[in-house]
Amino acid sequence: MTPRWTPLLRSLREPVCMAGHDEATWDLLLRQALSAGLLARLGALARQAGVEPALPLPVRRLMRALLAVSDEQRRAVRWELVQLSRDLAALPGPVLLLKGAAYVAGDLPPAPGRLFSDIDLLVSREQLDEAEAALMLSGWVSAAGTSYDERYYRQWMHELPPMVHLRRQTNLDLHHNLLPLTARIKTHSAPLLATAQPVAEFPRFSLPSALDQILHSATHLMHEGEWGHGLRDLVDLDSLLRQHATETSFWDQLLQRAEQLGLGRPLFYGLSQCRRWLHTPVPDDVLARCPARPGPLTRRLMDALLARALTSAHRGSLAAGARLAEFALYIRSHYLRMPLHLLLPHLVVKAWGSKPASPATRDAEPAAAGVDPR
């Protein structure tokens, strides 16, 4: 990243420093944080650090407004989980909450100030049809834009086409795996379901283990290819890691789980970038022992690409070559998802065909309070 991002990164690492920012620093920092979806998170960190009263009044007002949106979204998510508990009551197997919904239901460190666009659920592939039927009977419908998109999700992806509730207009993604069926890394949902723990407040749902949450966060970051919210996802991963970083044998267990699930490479990139930008306390030997650790040339190339792509959240703070790096990582993410004989025709279709709104578009703005639990 460029020096222009230093105040935001330092504020995320050391929230107490926000009390010393001058007006010019705040002017840029607010625009960057708002574009990256991190301003509410900064507000939560300032409140936790006890420095909120020392911030300029316009900054406090803006942060409090976004924190109010975040709080309302968390309440909306909890209400939606009650509705989904009824919708999926007859499903015999476990239903996992992923990402934002898991953070809210489990009251996890990434939740305060987190803005998100949809609810992510995971069921076993064997129960996917039954889960989809139960949701459709309860008013959920596919939001796929075209017949090609419908086939793309159902034939190759790790999730069904995005769903929306006809009355509540809530967005939902129903997963059956962490990565697409055609991905170069082969994953399975069974190990995640086997170690999941029920949520006391919402017993119909379970949370992935702490290790699996970290691995999913790193995998999502490195395989999605959408870098406008890449820094926000890195902050999520950092907060999950810090929660357990001092626990005895945590790092050994994380590496063992990564090897078991075949997710060592995305874990390495996630850990190295967290340590580089957010000073996450990742020991040197953990990176050295990470399964599927890339070679030195690949590491240097990825470091260079990520340093540029992570600046794409704010148009006025782009690093030189950011758009090219973002495009290269976008192609990489698709290459990891699909073999070339499927990828090339897919890219042609997406380049020349009509495109529905993407998940990145849904992430761009917070929802109206009480309508969509983003």
C-alpha positions in Angstrom: 0.0 0.0 0.0 1.0 3.6 -0.5 1.8 6.0 2.4 -1.6 7.6 1.9 -3.1 4.5 3.6 -0.8 4.7 6.6 -3.3 6.7 8.9 -6.1 4.2 8.2 -3.9 1.2 8.8 -2.4 2.7 12.0 -5.9 3.6 13.2 -7.0 0.0 12.8 -3.9 -1.3 14.5 -3.7 1.3 17.3 -7.1 2.9 17.8 -5.8 5.3 20.4 -3.9 7.2 17.8 -7.1 8.5 16.3 -7.2 11.1 19.1 -4.2 12.8 17.6 -5.3 13.0 13.9 -5.5 16.5 12.4 -8.2 17.8 10.1 -6.3 16.9 6.9 -5.7 13.4 8.1 -9.3 12.9 9.0 -10.4 14.3 5.6 -8.6 11.5 3.7 -9.0 8.8 6.3 -12.8 9.2 6.5 -13.2 8.9 2.7 -10.9 5.8 2.6 -12.7 4.1 5.5 -16.1 4.8 4.1 -15.2 3.4 0.7 -13.6 0.3 2.3 -16.6 -0.3 4.5 -14.5 0.2 7.6 -15.8 3.5 9.1 -18.2 1.9 11.5 -15.5 -0.5 12.5 -13.2 2.4 13.3 -16.1 3.9 15.4 -16.4 0.6 17.3 -12.6 0.5 17.9 -12.5 4.1 19.0 -15.3 3.4 21.5 -13.6 0.3 22.8 -10.3 2.2 23.2 -12.1 5.0 25.1 -11.0 7.7 22.6 -14.3 8.5 21.0 -14.9 11.7 23.1 -11.5 13.0 21.9 -12.5 12.8 18.2 -13.7 15.9 16.3 -17.5 16.3 16.6 -18.2 15.8 12.8 -16.2 12.5 12.9 -18.0 11.3 16.0 -21.4 12.1 14.4 -20.5 10.2 11.2 -19.2 7.2 13.1 -22.2 7.1 15.4 -24.5 7.2 12.5 -22.8 4.2 10.9 -22.6 2.4 14.2 -26.4 2.9 14.5 -26.8 1.3 11.0 -24.5 -1.6 12.1 -26.4 -2.1 15.3 -29.7 -2.1 13.4 -28.3 -4.6 10.9 -27.3 -6.9 13.8 -30.8 -6.8 15.2 -32.2 -7.5 11.8 -29.9 -10.5 11.3 -31.0 -11.9 14.7 -34.7 -11.4 13.7 -34.0 -13.0 10.3 -32.4 -16.0 12.0 -35.6 -16.6 14.0 -37.5 -16.6 10.7 -35.0 -19.0 9.0 -35.2 -21.3 12.0 -38.8 -21.8 11.2 -38.2 -22.1 7.5 -35.6 -24.8 8.0 -37.1 -26.5 11.1 -37.8 -29.8 9.3 -34.3 -30.1 7.9 -32.6 -33.0 9.8 -29.0 -32.0 9.5 -27.0 -29.1 10.8 -27.1 -25.7 9.2 -23.9 -23.6 9.5 -23.8 -19.8 9.7 -20.9 -18.3 7.7 -19.2 -14.9 7.7 -21.3 -12.0 8.9 -24.2 -14.0 10.2 -21.8 -16.2 12.2 -20.1 -13.1 13.6 -23.4 -11.7 14.8 -24.9 -14.9 16.1 -21.7 -15.9 18.0 -20.9 -12.3 19.1 -17.5 -12.7 17.6 -14.8 -10.0 17.4 -15.5 -9.0 13.8 -19.1 -8.2 14.6 -18.8 -4.6 16.1 -19.1 -2.1 13.3 -19.5 -4.8 10.7 -21.6 -4.0 7.6 -22.5 -6.9 5.3 -24.9 -7.7 2.5 -26.5 -11.1 3.0 -26.8 -14.2 5.2 -24.6 -17.1 4.3 -25.7 -20.6 5.3 -24.0 -24.0 4.6 -25.6 -27.5 4.5 -24.3 -30.8 3.3 -24.7 -31.4 -0.4 -26.9 -34.4 0.4 -29.4 -32.0 2.0 -29.1 -29.2 -0.4 -32.3 -30.0 -2.4 -34.3 -30.4 0.8 -33.0 -27.1 2.2 -33.8 -25.2 -1.1 -37.3 -26.7 -1.2 -38.0 -25.6 2.4 -36.8 -22.1 1.6 -38.8 -21.8 -1.5 -42.0 -22.9 0.3 -41.2 -20.1 2.8 -41.0 -17.4 0.1 -37.4 -17.5 -1.0 -36.7 -17.3 -4.7 -33.6 -17.4 -6.9 -32.1 -14.0 -7.8 -30.0 -15.4 -10.7 -30.1 -12.9 -13.5 -30.0 -15.3 -16.5 -30.4 -19.0 -17.3 -26.7 -19.2 -17.8 -26.1 -17.9 -14.3 -28.5 -20.4 -12.9 -26.7 -23.3 -14.6 -23.3 -21.9 -13.7 -24.1 -22.0 -10.0 -25.9 -25.3 -9.9 -23.4 -27.2 -12.1 -20.1 -25.8 -11.0 -20.2 -23.6 -7.9 -20.2 -24.2 -4.1 -23.5 -22.5 -3.6 -26.9 -22.1 -5.2 -27.8 -18.9 -7.0 -28.4 -16.1 -4.6 -31.8 -16.1 -3.1 -34.1 -13.2 -2.0 -37.2 -13.3 0.2 -40.2 -12.0 -1.7 -41.6 -10.1 1.2 -38.7 -9.2 3.4 -36.2 -8.6 0.5 -33.4 -10.3 2.5 -30.5 -11.7 0.5 -29.3 -15.2 1.3 -26.6 -17.5 -0.1 -27.0 -21.2 0.5 -23.7 -23.1 0.3 -22.8 -26.7 0.2 -19.0 -26.3 0.2 -16.3 -23.7 0.8 -15.0 -23.7 -2.8 -16.5 -24.5 -6.1 -16.8 -28.2 -7.3 -14.4 -27.3 -10.1 -11.8 -25.6 -7.9 -8.2 -26.7 -8.0 -8.3 -27.1 -4.2 -10.8 -29.8 -3.4 -12.8 -29.2 -0.2 -15.6 -31.0 1.5 -18.3 -29.8 4.0 -18.3 -32.9 6.1 -15.3 -31.9 8.3 -16.8 -28.5 9.0 -20.2 -29.9 9.9 -18.6 -32.6 12.1 -16.8 -30.0 14.4 -19.5 -27.3 14.3 -21.1 -26.1 17.6 -24.8 -25.2 18.0 -25.6 -21.6 18.7 -27.3 -21.3 22.1 -29.6 -18.4 21.1 -30.5 -20.1 17.7 -30.3 -23.8 18.2 -31.4 -24.5 14.6 -28.0 -23.1 13.5 -24.4 -24.0 14.3 -21.1 -22.1 14.0 -17.9 -23.5 12.4 -15.1 -24.1 14.9 -12.8 -21.2 15.5 -10.1 -22.8 13.3 -12.6 -23.3 10.5 -13.8 -19.7 10.7 -10.3 -18.5 10.3 -9.6 -20.8 7.4 -12.8 -19.9 5.7 -12.1 -16.2 6.2 -8.6 -16.6 4.6 -10.0 -18.7 1.8 -12.8 -16.2 1.0 -10.3 -13.4 1.0 -7.9 -15.1 -1.4 -10.3 -16.8 -3.8 -13.1 -14.2 -4.4 -11.2 -11.8 -6.6 -13.2 -8.7 -5.5 -10.8 -6.3 -3.8 -13.0 -3.3 -3.2 -13.7 -4.9 0.2 -10.5 -6.8 0.5 -9.2 -4.6 3.3 -12.4 -5.1 5.3 -12.1 -8.9 4.9 -8.4 -8.7 6.1 -9.6 -6.8 9.2 -12.1 -9.6 9.8 -9.4 -12.2 9.6 -7.1 -10.2 11.9 -9.7 -9.9 14.6 -10.4 -13.7 14.5 -6.7 -14.4 14.8 -6.1 -12.0 17.6 -8.9 -13.7 19.6 -6.9 -16.9 19.8 -3.3 -15.9 19.1 -2.1 -16.3 22.8 -3.8 -19.7 23.3 -1.5 -22.6 23.9 -1.0 -24.8 20.8 -3.4 -22.6 18.7 -1.0 -22.1 15.9 -0.1 -25.8 15.7 -3.8 -26.7 15.6 -4.4 -24.1 12.9 -1.7 -25.5 10.7 -2.9 -29.0 11.2 -6.4 -28.1 10.3 -5.2 -26.2 7.2 -3.4 -29.3 6.1 -6.4 -31.5 6.8 -8.7 -29.3 4.7 -6.1 -28.6 2.0 -6.3 -24.8 2.7 -2.6 -24.1 3.5 -2.0 -21.8 0.6 -4.8 -19.3 1.3 -4.0 -19.5 5.0 -0.4 -18.5 4.2 -1.4 -15.5 2.2 -4.0 -14.5 4.7 -1.5 -14.7 7.6 1.3 -13.0 5.8 -0.9 -10.1 4.6 -2.5 -9.7 8.1 1.0 -9.5 9.6 2.2 -7.1 6.9 -0.6 -4.6 7.0 -2.2 -5.0 10.4 0.7 -6.3 12.5 -1.2 -9.4 13.5 1.1 -11.3 15.9 1.8 -14.3 13.6 5.0 -16.1 14.6 7.8 -16.5 12.0 7.8 -20.2 12.4 4.1 -20.5 11.6 4.6 -18.9 8.2 7.6 -21.1 7.7 5.7 -24.3 8.5 2.4 -23.4 6.7 1.3 -26.2 4.4 1.5 -25.6 0.7 3.6 -22.5 1.3 4.4 -20.9 -2.0 8.0 -20.4 -3.3 9.9 -17.1 -3.0 9.1 -15.9 -6.5 5.4 -16.5 -6.1 5.4 -14.9 -2.7 7.1 -11.7 -4.1 4.7 -11.5 -7.0 1.6 -12.0 -4.8 2.9 -9.4 -2.3 3.3 -6.9 -5.1 -0.2 -7.6 -6.5 -1.9 -7.5 -3.1 -0.1 -4.3 -2.1 -1.7 -2.6 -5.1 -5.1 -4.3 -5.2 -5.9 -3.6 -1.6 -5.8 0.1 -2.4 -8.7 -0.2 -4.9 -11.3 0.5 -2.2 -10.8 4.2 -2.6 -10.4 5.7 -6.1 -8.4 8.7 -4.9 -5.8 6.6 -3.1 -5.0 4.0 -5.8 -1.4 2.7 -5.9 0.4 2.7 -9.3 -0.8 -0.3 -11.2 -3.7 -1.0 -8.8 -6.2 -1.7 -11.6 -3.8 -4.0 -13.4 -3.1 -5.9 -10.1 -6.8 -6.1 -9.4 -7.5 -7.6 -12.9 -4.6 -10.1 -12.5 -6.0 -11.3 -9.1 -9.5 -11.4 -10.6 -8.2 -13.7 -13.4 -6.3 -15.7 -10.8 -9.4 -16.2 -8.7 -11.3 -17.6 -11.7 -8.3 -19.8 -12.7 -8.5 -21.3 -9.2 -12.2 -21.9 -9.5 -12.4 -23.5 -12.9 -10.2 -25.4 -15.3 -9.3 -23.6 -18.5 -11.7 -25.5 -20.7 -14.6 -24.2 -18.6 -13.0 -20.8 -17.6 -12.4 -19.4 -21.0 -15.9 -19.9 -22.3 -17.2 -18.6 -19.0 -15.2 -15.4 -19.2 -16.4 -14.8 -22.8 -20.0 -15.2 -21.7 -19.5 -12.8 -18.8 -17.6 -10.3 -20.9 -20.2 -10.1 -23.7 -23.4 -11.2 -22.1 -25.7 -9.1 -19.9 -24.7 -9.0 -16.2 -26.9 -8.9 -13.2 -25.9 -7.0 -10.1 -22.9 -8.7 -8.5 -22.3 -9.4 -4.8 -19.7 -6.6 -4.9 -22.5 -4.2 -5.9 -24.7 -5.4 -3.0 -21.7 -4.8 -0.6 -21.2 -1.3 -1.8 -23.9 0.5 0.4 -25.5 -0.4 3.7 -29.1 -1.4 3.7 -32.0 0.7 4.9 -32.3 -0.1 8.6 -34.7 -2.9 9.4 -35.2 -4.0 5.8 -32.1 -5.9 4.7 -29.7 -7.3 7.3 -26.5 -6.3 5.5 
